[in-house]
Amino acid sequence: MRKLIDTGVIRGFRAVVDPASLGLDHVAFTEVKLSDTREEALSAFNAAVRELPEVEECHMIASSFDYLLKVRTADVRRYRMVLGEKISSLPHVASTSTFVAMETVKDASS
């Protein structure tokens, strides 16, 4: 185990928390399209999105949009607030589109 840690194969340990027990039952996936995709704009977006605790995951995507976010909140009302006040205000965000998860069938992190 020590060798795996020392060589970087194991990067850390974490507790797996049940989000529902914290009242965080709502999961949405948000497509984000940026108005500018030059390196400086991407870096600004990346830095800002890392500061949002509601965003569990952020992936740069090769598609008709630029990023896919996994956003976890208590309910759709809270999600609307996060989308309207936080995500839409991130640097260079031109538009968003939301997909609400009805059920998580597989989650490798649990």
GUKOLNU-155180 format. One record per residue: y, z, x of N, C-alpha, C, O, CB in turn. Coordinates in steps of 0.05 Angstrom, whole numbers, padded with zeros to 5 digits, always signed. Glycine has a CB too. Layout:
YZXYZXYZXYZXYZX;...
This chain:
-00023+00000+00016+00000+00000+00000+00025+00000+00018+00044-00015+00012+00000+00024-00019;+00025+00016+00038+00049+00018+00056+00055-00009+00068+00078-00016+00071+00044+00039+00078;+00034-00024+00077+00038-00050+00089+00050-00069+00069+00068-00085+00076+00011-00061+00100;+00041-00068+00044+00053-00086+00024+00082-00080+00019+00098-00098+00014+00037-00083-00002;+00089-00054+00020+00117-00046+00016+00133-00055+00041+00155-00067+00038+00119-00016+00012;+00123-00050+00064+00137-00056+00089+00142-00086+00093+00162-00095+00103+00122-00046+00113;+00123-00103+00083+00125-00132+00086+00140-00145+00063+00145-00169+00063+00098-00144+00089;+00148-00129+00044+00164-00139+00022+00148-00151-00001+00160-00162-00020+00182-00160+00032;+00122-00149+00000+00105-00159-00022+00110-00142-00047+00114-00152-00069+00075-00159-00015;+00111-00116-00043+00119-00097-00065+00148-00091-00060+00155-00079-00040+00101-00071-00065;+00165-00098-00079+00194-00095-00076+00204-00069-00089+00227-00062-00085+00208-00118-00089;+00187-00055-00103+00196-00029-00115+00178-00021-00137+00158-00034-00144+00224-00032-00125;+00184+00002-00149+00170+00014-00171+00189+00020-00193+00213+00025-00188+00154+00039-00162;+00180+00019-00218+00198+00025-00240+00183+00036-00264+00158+00033-00266+00212-00001-00249;+00197+00050-00280+00186+00060-00305+00189+00039-00327+00210+00025-00328+00200+00087-00314;+00169+00035-00343+00170+00016-00365+00178+00032-00390+00162+00048-00400+00143+00000-00369;+00202+00027-00400+00212+00041-00424+00208+00025-00449+00211+00000-00448+00242+00048-00420;+00200+00037-00470+00197+00023-00496+00225+00021-00508+00237+00040-00517+00178+00039-00515;+00236-00004-00509+00263-00008-00520+00266+00002-00549+00287+00012-00557+00271-00037-00518;+00245-00001-00565+00246+00007-00593+00251+00037-00595+00264+00046-00614+00220-00001-00608;+00240+00053-00577+00244+00082-00577+00273+00089-00572+00281+00111-00578+00225+00095-00557;+00288+00071-00560+00317+00075-00555+00334+00062-00576+00359+00063-00574+00324+00064-00527;+00321+00051-00597+00336+00038-00618+00346+00010-00611+00365+00000-00623+00359+00055-00625;+00334-00002-00591+00342-00029-00582+00321-00049-00592+00306-00060-00576+00345-00030-00552;+00321-00054-00617+00300-00071-00630+00307-00101-00631+00289-00117-00635+00295-00062-00657;+00332-00108-00627+00341-00135-00632+00341-00151-00605+00355-00142-00586+00369-00136-00645;+00327-00173-00604+00326-00190-00580+00336-00218-00588+00326-00230-00607+00298-00191-00567;+00355-00227-00573+00365-00254-00577+00365-00269-00550+00370-00257-00529+00394-00254-00590;+00361-00295-00552+00363-00312-00528+00388-00329-00533+00391-00342-00553+00337-00330-00524;+00405-00329-00513+00431-00342-00516+00434-00364-00496+00433-00359-00471+00454-00322-00513;+00437-00389-00505+00443-00411-00488+00473-00410-00482+00490-00406-00500+00435-00438-00500;+00480-00414-00457+00509-00414-00449+00515-00440-00434+00501-00447-00415+00515-00389-00431;+00535-00453-00444+00545-00477-00431+00572-00471-00418+00589-00459-00431+00547-00502-00451;+00575-00478-00393+00600-00472-00379+00618-00496-00379+00610-00519-00382+00594-00464-00350;+00644-00491-00377+00664-00512-00376+00667-00523-00347+00678-00545-00344+00691-00502-00385;+00656-00509-00328+00659-00517-00300+00633-00508-00286+00626-00485-00288+00684-00504-00286;+00620-00526-00271+00595-00518-00258+00597-00521-00227+00577-00524-00214+00572-00535-00268;+00622-00521-00217+00625-00520-00188+00616-00492-00178+00615-00473-00193+00654-00526-00180;+00609-00491-00153+00598-00467-00141+00615-00442-00147+00604-00420-00153+00594-00470-00111;+00641-00444-00144+00659-00421-00149+00657-00411-00178+00656-00387-00182+00688-00429-00143;+00655-00430-00197+00652-00422-00225+00625-00409-00230+00624-00389-00244+00656-00447-00243;+00604-00420-00219+00578-00408-00222+00577-00380-00210+00566-00361-00223+00556-00425-00208;+00589-00376-00187+00589-00350-00175+00605-00330-00191+00596-00307-00194+00601-00351-00147;+00627-00338-00203+00643-00320-00220+00627-00312-00245+00627-00289-00253+00669-00334-00228;+00613-00332-00257+00597-00326-00281+00574-00307-00273+00570-00287-00287+00585-00352-00293;+00560-00313-00252+00538-00296-00243+00546-00267-00238+00533-00249-00247+00526-00307-00217;+00568-00263-00225+00578-00236-00219+00585-00221-00245+00579-00198-00248+00602-00237-00200;+00598-00235-00263+00607-00222-00288+00583-00216-00306+00582-00194-00318+00626-00240-00303;+00564-00234-00309+00541-00229-00327+00524-00206-00317+00511-00192-00333+00524-00255-00330;+00523-00202-00291+00507-00180-00280+00518-00153-00288+00503-00133-00288+00507-00181-00249;+00543-00152-00297+00556-00127-00305+00550-00119-00334+00557-00097-00343+00585-00129-00301;+00538-00137-00350+00533-00132-00378+00506-00118-00382+00485-00131-00378+00534-00158-00395;+00505-00093-00390+00480-00079-00393+00462-00091-00415+00438-00088-00414+00484-00050-00398;+00474-00104-00435+00458-00115-00457+00443-00140-00448+00423-00147-00461+00477-00123-00480;+00451-00153-00426+00437-00177-00416+00414-00167-00398+00419-00158-00376+00457-00196-00401;+00390-00170-00408+00366-00162-00393+00359-00183-00372+00350-00176-00350+00342-00157-00411;+00362-00208-00378+00355-00229-00360+00376-00251-00362+00388-00256-00383+00327-00241-00367;+00380-00265-00340+00398-00288-00339+00386-00309-00321+00380-00303-00298+00427-00280-00330;+00381-00333-00332+00369-00354-00317+00386-00379-00317+00396-00387-00338+00341-00361-00328;+00391-00390-00293+00405-00416-00291+00384-00437-00299+00362-00437-00289+00417-00421-00263;+00392-00455-00317+00373-00474-00329+00381-00503-00322+00405-00509-00322+00372-00470-00359;+00361-00520-00318+00366-00549-00315+00362-00561-00342+00339-00568-00349+00347-00562-00293;+00383-00564-00358+00381-00573-00385+00408-00582-00395+00427-00586-00379+00369-00551-00404;+00411-00585-00421+00437-00592-00433+00456-00568-00433+00479-00571-00440+00433-00603-00461;+00446-00544-00427+00462-00520-00424+00458-00510-00396+00440-00519-00382+00456-00499-00446;+00473-00490-00388+00472-00481-00360+00457-00455-00355+00444-00452-00334+00500-00477-00350;+00457-00437-00374+00444-00411-00371+00429-00403-00396+00437-00410-00418+00465-00389-00363;+00408-00388-00393+00394-00376-00415+00393-00346-00411+00384-00336-00390+00364-00387-00418;+00404-00331-00430+00406-00302-00428+00387-00289-00448+00383-00299-00470+00435-00292-00433;+00374-00267-00439+00359-00250-00458+00376-00226-00463+00382-00211-00444+00330-00243-00446;+00384-00222-00488+00402-00201-00495+00389-00182-00514+00377-00190-00534+00428-00213-00508;+00390-00156-00507+00377-00135-00524+00398-00117-00535+00414-00105-00520+00355-00120-00509;+00399-00113-00561+00418-00095-00575+00403-00080-00597+00380-00085-00602+00442-00111-00586;+00418-00062-00610+00406-00047-00631+00401-00063-00656+00381-00059-00670+00425-00023-00638;+00419-00082-00662+00417-00098-00687+00434-00123-00684+00448-00126-00664+00425-00081-00711;+00433-00139-00705+00448-00165-00704+00478-00160-00704+00493-00175-00692+00441-00182-00728;+00487-00139-00717+00516-00132-00717+00526-00126-00688+00547-00136-00680+00522-00108-00735;+00510-00111-00674+00518-00104-00646+00516-00130-00629+00532-00134-00611+00499-00082-00634;+00496-00146-00634+00494-00172-00619+00518-00189-00623+00529-00200-00604+00468-00187-00627;+00527-00191-00648+00551-00207-00654+00575-00196-00638+00592-00212-00629+00557-00207-00684;+00578-00170-00635+00599-00158-00620+00597-00166-00590+00616-00173-00577+00600-00128-00624;+00573-00163-00580+00568-00169-00552+00574-00199-00547+00586-00206-00527+00539-00162-00543;+00564-00216-00564+00569-00245-00561+00599-00251-00562+00610-00265-00545+00554-00260-00583;+00612-00241-00583+00640-00247-00587+00659-00235-00567+00679-00248-00559+00648-00239-00614;+00654-00210-00559+00673-00196-00542+00665-00197-00512+00683-00194-00495+00675-00168-00551;+00640-00200-00506+00632-00198-00478+00622-00225-00467+00634-00236-00448+00609-00178-00475;+00601-00236-00479+00590-00261-00469+00610-00284-00470+00613-00299-00451+00564-00268-00484;+00623-00287-00493+00642-00309-00496+00666-00306-00478+00680-00326-00473+00651-00311-00525;+00671-00282-00468+00693-00277-00450+00686-00280-00421+00704-00277-00403+00705-00250-00455;+00661-00285-00415+00653-00288-00387+00667-00313-00375+00674-00331-00390+00622-00291-00384;+00671-00313-00349+00685-00336-00336+00672-00363-00342+00648-00366-00339+00687-00332-00306;+00688-00382-00350+00681-00410-00354+00662-00415-00377+00650-00437-00378+00669-00420-00329;+00657-00397-00395+00640-00402-00418+00654-00421-00437+00676-00415-00447+00632-00375-00433;+00641-00443-00443+00652-00463-00462+00640-00460-00489+00654-00462-00509+00648-00492-00451;+00614-00455-00490+00600-00452-00516+00574-00437-00512+00563-00434-00490+00595-00480-00529;+00565-00426-00535+00539-00411-00535+00523-00420-00560+00534-00430-00579+00544-00381-00535;+00497-00415-00558+00480-00419-00581+00459-00397-00580+00449-00390-00558+00466-00448-00580;+00452-00386-00603+00435-00362-00604+00408-00368-00618+00407-00382-00638+00449-00340-00618;+00387-00357-00607+00360-00358-00619+00351-00329-00621+00350-00315-00601+00340-00375-00603;+00344-00320-00645+00336-00292-00649+00306-00290-00649+00292-00305-00662+00347-00281-00676;+00295-00272-00632+00266-00268-00631+00257-00252-00655+00268-00231-00662+00259-00253-00605;+00237-00263-00669+00226-00249-00692+00204-00230-00684+00199-00209-00697+00216-00269-00713;+00189-00237-00662+00167-00220-00653+00162-00227-00624+00163-00251-00616+00142-00224-00670;+00157-00207-00607+00149-00212-00580+00119-00213-00579+00106-00193-00584+00161-00190-00560;+00108-00236-00572+00079-00240-00572+00068-00232-00545+00046-00221-00543+00072-00270-00578;+00083-00238-00523+00074-00231-00496+00099-00223-00480+00119-00237-00481+00059-00255-00483;+00096-00201-00466+00117-00191-00448+00103-00181-00423+00093-00159-00424+00135-00170-00462;+00104-00196-00402+00090-00189-00377+00102-00164-00364+00089-00152-00347+00090-00212-00358;+00126-00157-00371+00139-00134-00359+00131-00107-00372+00138-00086-00362+00169-00137-00359;+00116-00108-00394+00109-00083-00408+00083-00072-00398+00074-00051-00408+00108-00087-00437;
